[in-house]
Amino acid sequence: MKIGLSQEEEQARGDATNQVDTPLNPFAYQKKALLRRKLVELFEGTQTTVPSVASKLEIRQVTCDSRKVQPGALFFALRGAKADGNAFVQDAVQRGAIAIASETPAPGNLLGTVAWIQVQEERKALAIAAANFFGHPANALQLVAVTGTNGKTTTTSVIDAIVKASGAKTGLFGTIAYHTPIGDYPAPNTTPESVDLQGFFAEIRDTGGKHAVLEASSHSLAMDRLWGCHFQAAVFTNLTREHMDFHKTFEDYFDAKKRLFAGTGAGAPEVAVLNGDDEFGKRLAGLAKKTLTYGLESNADITTKKFQLTFEGLTFTAQTPNGKLNVVSPLVGRINVYNLLAAIGASQALGLSNDILETGIRNLESVSGRFQRIDLGQPFLVIVDYAHTDNALENLIRTARELNPKGRIITLFGCGGEKDRTKRPVMGEVTGRLSDLTILSSDNPRSEDPLKIISDIIVGLQKTAGKYLIEPDREKAISLAMDEARAGDMVLLAGKGHENYQILADRTLEFDDREMARRALRDRGFEGPRGSSGFGT
């Protein structure tokens, strides 16, 4: 059963046509279906010339997915990583598209049958057309974007909880799901395509919301999905090895992130909230109208001198330009101190009071698949986490060691197929150095041979003295981890986190590390939690 794709899966599937359904809430769909715009109005703000004969065509939908075309649609034929939207033009026309936007000239067989608009910088044109279609909803909202390799989901979740604590309606868009005041949607990409994002912004605006918080992936910035959006606050978490299959060089990866702070077609952000302990964060200073730094090691604007780490969460006093905050959070681990400090900076940039910040932080009990504890009464700890980069994996294992210094650390992970191969040996070296036992298994192998992926990991792992076992079948590997664990140990199931699927060469399976862990524990006679841990089970 095919049930979903991982973040940035557009690289594997060819993003030109968004080949994953994201079904709309029925009410939301009906509302959008009532919109009408003249074709010429949609290209206001671009360098595109609309033929006069077609300028008054009434457009009822803007889309870049031919399968979603409704009668009266303007279809953008985008060139993707593995597919070209121009190959789907005929399908779009058959489904009712009355206008096509493309960087290529009209083919002879379509001349006179459909309005053909030749555009420059097609993705920017799509973002502008989408904003025009929905009546520029972003202008009615205070937008916050969080970018960086790790920590985006947690940081945006904290900011969203703080905004909700103020009583405001808001939207949240990221790796796990998309949320608006109208409803929840699956998240095929970390950051929605521009036309979907503008539709979501319209939902927030039309229901009285004033805020939207989103994860800004490097893919989305490189692909101009956020073009035309002005941000009240832009947050930078960190930059480590990731997405080298897409960006080719690390500097290219950084340049994509930098776009958010230089401005995405609507001026630089009002406030940049930067990790002052990260060298790349320092390089972003001065781009936005105002800069706030946060961190533990630097002389940051937002910092804390000491904090208490337990399995029940975090407690510390944050020093900020707006005074002290008493932070009590159910989130776990040193890395979440950074995420909380970043969220504090962004929330203060929104003008929210310290009392609201403290309440919102306290209200967020957990983030799905982020250091999520699985407790059925077993005498060892089981943690599920999304860590899928070497830096995130190192932070996860160090957090585990800091919280559980006497027990062994057993780390199970794999690497995604058809993705950045350069990080595989580095991740192996991390687990070999820091874990007592590593179990190598599959993540989302896609069309790659799982054993070849594991072999790439072993290259790094064998540079250490670390012990390891191999079990390509992830369900069997999780059972193996439970068999290896002894009282007082900690089992880390890393890489998939909140994901409830596994992508193989020929199919996508229902697969959830959390459920598999519970099943393995029940098979071993464990039936229920020993008590509240302060975060999700």
C-alpha positions in Angstrom: 0.0 0.0 0.0 1.5 3.4 -1.0 0.9 5.8 1.8 3.4 8.7 1.5 6.9 10.0 0.7 9.7 11.3 2.9 10.8 14.9 3.1 12.2 16.3 -0.2 11.0 13.1 -2.0 10.5 15.2 -5.1 14.1 14.4 -5.9 13.3 10.7 -6.3 10.0 11.1 -8.0 10.6 14.1 -10.2 9.1 17.3 -8.7 7.8 18.6 -12.0 4.3 17.2 -11.5 4.1 16.7 -7.7 3.3 13.0 -8.1 1.8 12.5 -4.7 -1.8 13.3 -3.9 -2.4 15.7 -1.0 -6.2 15.5 -0.7 -7.8 18.7 0.3 -10.3 19.1 3.1 -13.7 19.2 1.3 -14.6 22.6 2.7 -11.3 24.0 1.7 -11.5 22.6 -1.8 -15.0 24.0 -2.4 -13.9 27.4 -1.2 -10.9 27.4 -3.5 -13.0 26.2 -6.4 -15.1 29.4 -6.2 -12.1 31.6 -7.1 -12.0 33.3 -10.5 -9.2 35.5 -11.9 -8.5 36.9 -15.3 -5.5 35.3 -16.9 -3.7 38.6 -17.3 -4.1 39.3 -13.6 -2.2 36.2 -12.7 1.0 37.4 -14.4 1.0 40.9 -12.9 4.4 41.4 -11.3 6.2 39.2 -13.8 8.0 40.0 -17.1 5.5 37.8 -18.9 3.4 39.1 -21.8 -0.1 37.5 -22.0 -1.5 37.4 -25.5 -4.3 39.9 -25.8 -6.6 37.3 -27.3 -6.3 35.2 -24.1 -5.9 38.0 -21.4 -9.5 37.9 -20.3 -9.7 34.1 -20.0 -11.2 33.3 -16.6 -8.9 31.0 -14.6 -10.4 28.9 -11.9 -7.3 27.0 -10.7 -3.5 27.3 -10.7 -1.6 24.0 -10.5 1.6 22.4 -11.5 0.3 18.8 -11.1 -1.5 17.6 -14.3 -3.4 15.0 -12.3 -5.1 17.7 -10.2 -6.2 19.8 -13.1 -9.8 20.9 -13.0 -11.8 22.6 -15.9 -10.6 26.2 -16.3 -7.1 25.6 -14.9 -3.8 27.3 -15.6 -1.2 24.6 -15.7 2.4 25.3 -15.1 4.7 22.8 -16.9 7.7 22.8 -14.6 11.0 21.1 -15.3 11.8 18.8 -12.4 14.8 16.8 -11.3 13.6 13.6 -13.1 10.6 14.7 -15.1 9.6 17.6 -17.3 6.1 19.0 -16.8 5.9 19.7 -20.5 5.5 16.0 -21.1 2.2 16.2 -19.2 0.7 19.2 -21.0 -1.6 17.0 -23.2 -2.9 15.3 -20.1 -3.6 18.7 -18.5 -5.5 19.9 -21.5 -7.6 16.8 -21.7 -8.5 17.3 -18.0 -9.7 20.8 -18.7 -6.7 23.2 -18.6 -7.4 26.3 -20.7 -4.0 27.9 -20.3 -0.4 26.6 -20.1 2.6 28.4 -18.7 6.0 27.1 -19.7 9.6 28.3 -20.4 9.4 26.6 -23.8 7.5 27.8 -26.9 4.2 26.3 -27.7 4.3 23.0 -29.6 2.7 23.2 -33.1 0.0 20.6 -32.2 -1.4 22.9 -29.5 -1.4 26.2 -31.4 -4.9 27.7 -31.3 -6.3 25.1 -29.0 -5.1 26.5 -25.6 -3.6 29.7 -24.4 0.2 29.2 -24.2 2.1 31.6 -21.9 5.9 31.5 -22.3 7.4 32.6 -19.0 10.9 33.3 -17.7 12.1 31.8 -14.4 9.1 29.5 -14.3 9.1 28.8 -10.5 9.2 32.4 -9.6 6.4 33.0 -12.1 4.4 30.2 -10.5 4.8 31.7 -7.0 3.7 35.1 -8.2 0.7 33.7 -10.1 -0.3 31.7 -7.1 -0.1 34.8 -4.8 -2.2 36.8 -7.4 -4.8 34.0 -7.6 -5.4 33.8 -3.9 -5.2 37.6 -3.4 -1.8 37.9 -1.8 -2.7 36.1 1.5 0.9 36.3 2.8 0.6 40.0 3.1 -2.1 39.5 5.8 0.1 37.3 7.9 3.2 37.5 10.1 5.4 34.7 8.6 8.2 32.9 10.4 10.5 30.5 8.6 13.1 28.2 10.1 15.9 26.8 8.1 19.0 24.7 8.8 20.0 21.1 8.6 18.7 19.9 12.0 16.1 21.2 14.5 13.6 22.8 12.0 10.7 20.6 13.0 11.1 21.1 16.8 11.8 24.8 16.5 8.7 25.4 14.4 6.6 23.3 16.7 7.7 25.4 19.7 7.0 28.6 17.9 3.6 27.3 16.8 2.8 26.3 20.4 3.7 29.8 21.6 1.6 31.6 19.0 -1.3 29.3 20.0 -0.8 30.2 23.7 -1.5 33.8 22.7 -5.0 32.7 21.5 -4.2 33.3 17.9 -5.1 31.1 14.9 -2.1 30.0 13.0 -0.7 27.5 10.4 2.3 25.2 10.7 4.1 23.6 7.7 6.9 21.1 7.9 8.2 17.6 7.6 5.5 15.9 9.7 2.3 17.5 8.4 0.7 20.8 7.3 -1.8 22.4 9.7 -4.2 25.3 9.1 -7.3 26.4 11.2 -9.4 24.5 8.7 -7.7 21.1 9.0 -4.6 18.9 8.7 -2.9 17.7 5.5 -0.2 15.2 4.7 3.2 16.7 3.9 4.8 15.3 0.7 7.6 17.9 1.0 9.1 19.7 4.0 8.0 23.0 2.4 4.8 23.1 0.3 5.0 24.0 -3.4 4.3 27.7 -3.8 0.8 27.3 -5.2 -0.2 25.0 -2.3 1.5 27.3 0.2 -0.4 30.3 -1.0 -3.7 28.3 -0.8 -2.9 27.4 2.8 -2.0 31.0 3.6 -5.5 31.9 2.2 -7.1 29.4 4.5 -5.4 31.0 7.5 -6.2 34.5 6.5 -9.9 33.7 5.6 -10.4 32.1 9.1 -9.0 35.0 11.0 -5.5 33.8 11.5 -2.6 36.2 11.6 0.5 33.9 11.7 2.1 31.1 9.8 5.2 29.1 10.8 7.1 27.0 8.3 10.2 24.9 7.8 12.1 26.3 4.9 14.1 23.5 3.3 17.1 24.2 1.1 15.2 22.5 -1.8 12.3 24.9 -1.4 14.6 27.9 -1.3 16.5 26.8 -4.4 13.2 26.1 -6.2 11.7 29.5 -5.3 8.7 28.1 -3.5 8.9 31.0 -1.0 9.3 33.6 -3.7 7.2 36.7 -2.9 6.9 36.0 0.8 8.1 38.5 3.4 9.1 37.1 6.7 8.8 38.8 10.1 11.4 36.4 11.4 13.8 34.0 9.8 15.6 31.5 12.0 18.9 29.6 11.2 19.5 26.5 13.3 22.8 25.0 12.0 24.5 23.6 8.9 26.0 20.2 8.6 26.4 17.6 5.8 23.1 16.8 4.0 21.5 16.8 0.5 24.8 16.7 -1.3 23.0 14.7 -4.0 21.0 17.8 -4.8 23.3 20.7 -4.0 26.6 19.1 -5.2 28.8 21.3 -2.9 28.5 22.4 0.7 28.8 26.1 -0.3 25.9 25.6 -2.8 23.9 24.1 0.1 24.7 27.2 2.3 23.9 29.6 -0.5 20.4 28.0 -0.7 19.9 28.6 3.0 21.2 32.1 2.6 18.4 33.1 0.2 16.0 33.2 3.1 17.9 35.9 4.9 18.8 37.9 1.8 15.1 38.0 0.9 12.8 35.9 -1.2 11.5 38.5 -3.6 9.7 40.6 -1.0 12.6 42.2 0.9 14.8 40.9 3.6 13.2 39.5 6.8 12.5 42.0 9.6 14.5 39.9 12.1 17.1 37.2 11.6 17.5 34.8 14.5 20.8 33.2 14.1 22.7 30.4 15.9 25.8 32.3 17.1 27.6 29.1 17.9 27.5 28.0 14.3 30.1 29.4 11.9 27.5 29.6 9.1 25.1 31.4 11.4 27.8 34.1 11.8 28.1 34.5 8.1 24.4 35.3 7.8 24.6 38.3 10.2 23.7 41.7 8.6 21.5 40.4 5.8 18.1 41.0 7.6 17.0 44.4 8.9 17.8 43.3 12.4 19.8 40.4 13.8 19.3 38.4 17.1 21.8 35.7 18.0 21.3 32.8 20.3 23.6 30.1 21.7 25.5 28.7 24.6 29.1 29.2 23.6 29.0 32.7 22.1 28.2 36.1 23.6 24.7 35.7 22.3 21.6 38.0 22.6 19.6 35.0 23.8 21.4 32.5 26.0 21.4 30.5 29.2 24.2 30.0 31.7 23.1 26.6 32.9 20.3 24.1 32.4 19.0 20.9 34.0 18.7 17.8 31.7 16.5 14.9 32.7 14.2 12.4 31.1 11.4 14.6 32.3 12.6 17.6 30.2 14.5 20.8 30.5 14.6 23.6 33.0 16.6 26.8 32.7 16.5 30.6 32.8 17.0 32.3 29.4 18.6 35.7 29.2 17.0 37.8 26.4 16.9 41.4 25.3 13.3 41.4 26.7 14.3 40.2 30.1 14.6 36.7 31.7 12.4 33.7 30.9 11.9 30.8 33.2 11.8 27.8 30.8 10.2 24.6 31.8 9.9 22.2 28.8 9.1 18.5 28.4 11.5 18.4 25.5 14.6 16.4 26.2 18.3 16.9 25.6 21.0 19.6 25.1 20.1 20.1 21.4 16.6 21.2 22.4 18.1 24.0 24.5 19.2 25.5 21.2 15.8 24.9 19.6 14.1 26.6 22.5 16.4 29.6 22.4 15.8 29.9 18.7 12.0 29.7 19.2 12.2 32.4 21.9 14.0 34.7 19.5 11.4 34.2 16.8 8.5 34.6 19.2 9.9 37.9 20.6 10.3 39.1 17.0 6.5 38.5 16.7 6.0 40.8 19.7 4.7 38.2 22.0 5.2 38.6 25.8 7.5 36.5 28.0 4.4 35.1 29.9 3.0 33.8 26.6 6.4 32.4 25.7 6.7 30.5 29.0 3.2 29.1 28.7 3.6 28.0 25.0 6.9 26.3 25.8 5.4 24.4 28.7 2.4 23.4 26.6 4.4 21.5 23.9 4.7 18.0 25.4 6.5 16.3 22.5 7.3 16.4 18.8 6.4 13.3 16.9 9.4 11.1 16.3 11.9 13.3 18.0 13.5 11.6 21.0 10.2 9.8 21.4 10.2 7.2 24.2 8.6 3.8 23.7 7.7 2.4 27.2 5.9 -0.9 27.7 7.5 -1.6 31.0 10.7 -3.1 29.7 13.9 -2.7 31.9 15.7 -0.8 29.2 14.9 2.5 27.3 13.8 2.6 23.7 13.9 5.9 21.9 12.7 6.7 18.3 14.3 9.7 16.6 14.4 11.2 13.1 18.2 11.7 13.2 19.3 11.0 9.6 22.5 13.1 9.3 25.9 12.5 11.0 25.5 15.7 13.1 21.9 14.7 14.2 23.0 11.2 14.9 25.9 12.4 17.0 23.6 14.8 19.0 21.2 11.9 19.5 23.8 9.5 20.9 25.5 12.2 23.0 22.1 13.1 24.5 21.4 9.5 25.3 24.8 9.1 26.9 24.3 12.3 29.0 20.9 11.1 30.2 21.9 7.5 30.7 25.7 7.5 31.5 25.8 4.0 33.1 23.9 1.9 30.5 25.0 0.7 27.1 23.9 2.6 24.0 22.6 0.4 21.1 22.0 2.4 17.9 20.0 1.0 15.0 20.1 3.0 11.8 20.4 2.9 8.0 20.7 5.4 5.2 18.2 6.3 2.4 18.8 5.0 -1.1 19.2 7.3 -4.0 20.4 10.0 -1.6 23.7 11.6 -0.6 26.2 8.7 -0.4 28.9 10.9 1.1 27.2 11.0 4.5 27.0 7.2 4.9 30.6 6.4 6.1 30.5 9.5 8.2 27.4 8.3 10.0 29.0 4.9 10.5 32.1 6.5 12.0 29.8 8.4 14.4 28.0 5.4 15.7 31.2 3.3 15.9 32.8 6.0 18.1 29.9 6.8 20.3 27.7 3.6 20.6 28.4 0.4 22.4 26.7 -1.6 19.6 25.5 -0.5 16.2 22.9 -2.5 14.3 22.9 -1.6 10.6 19.7 -2.0 8.7 17.6 -0.4 6.0 16.0 3.0 6.0 14.2 3.8 2.8 16.4 1.9 0.3 14.3 2.7 -2.8 15.9 1.1 -5.8 19.3 0.6 -4.2 20.5 -2.7 -2.8 20.2 -2.4 1.0 23.4 -4.4 1.4 25.3 -1.9 -0.8 24.1 1.0 1.3 25.2 -0.9 4.5 28.6 -1.5 2.9 29.0 2.3 2.4 28.2 2.8 6.1 30.7 0.1 7.2 33.5 1.9 5.5 33.3 4.5 8.2 32.3 2.2 11.0 35.4 0.1 10.5 37.6 3.1 11.1 36.6 2.7 14.8 36.7 -0.2 17.2 32.9 -0.2 17.4 31.0 -3.4 17.4 28.3 -3.9 14.9 25.7 -6.3 13.6 23.9 -6.4 10.2 20.3 -7.1 9.6 18.9 -5.5 6.4 15.2 -6.3 7.3 14.3 -3.4 9.6 11.6 -5.2 11.4 14.0 -8.1 12.2 16.7 -5.6 13.1 14.4 -3.9 15.7 13.7 -7.3 17.2 17.4 -8.0 17.3 18.0 -4.7 19.1 15.4 -5.7 21.8 17.2 -9.1 22.2 20.5 -7.4 22.6 19.3 -4.9 25.2 19.9 -5.6 28.9 18.5 -3.8 31.9 19.7 -0.2 32.1 20.6 0.0 28.4 19.2 2.4 25.8 18.1 1.4 22.4 18.1 4.2 19.7 16.0 3.6 16.6 17.3 6.4 14.4 16.5 7.8 11.0 12.8 7.4 10.4 11.2 9.1 13.4 7.6 10.1 12.6 7.6 8.3 9.2 4.9 5.5 8.9 6.2 4.0 5.7 9.3 2.4 4.1 10.1 3.0 0.4 11.4 -0.1 -1.4 12.4 -0.5 -5.1 8.9 -1.7 -6.1 6.5 -0.6 -3.4 6.0 1.5 -0.3 5.1 -0.4 2.8 3.3 0.7 6.0 6.2 0.8 8.5 6.5 2.8 11.7 9.5 2.3 14.0 7.3 3.2 17.0 4.8 0.5 16.2 7.4 -2.1 15.3 9.2 -1.4 18.6 5.9 -1.8 20.6 5.2 -5.1 18.7 8.7 -6.4 19.5 8.3 -5.5 23.1 4.9 -7.1 23.4 6.3 -10.3 21.8 8.7 -10.4 24.7 6.0 -10.1 27.3 5.9 -6.4 28.0 2.4 -5.0 28.2 2.3 -1.4 29.5 4.2 1.7 30.6 5.9 1.9 33.9 4.8 5.5 34.4 4.7 8.9 32.9 7.9 10.0 31.3 6.9 13.6 30.6 7.0 13.0 26.8 5.4 10.9 24.2 5.3 7.1 24.4 
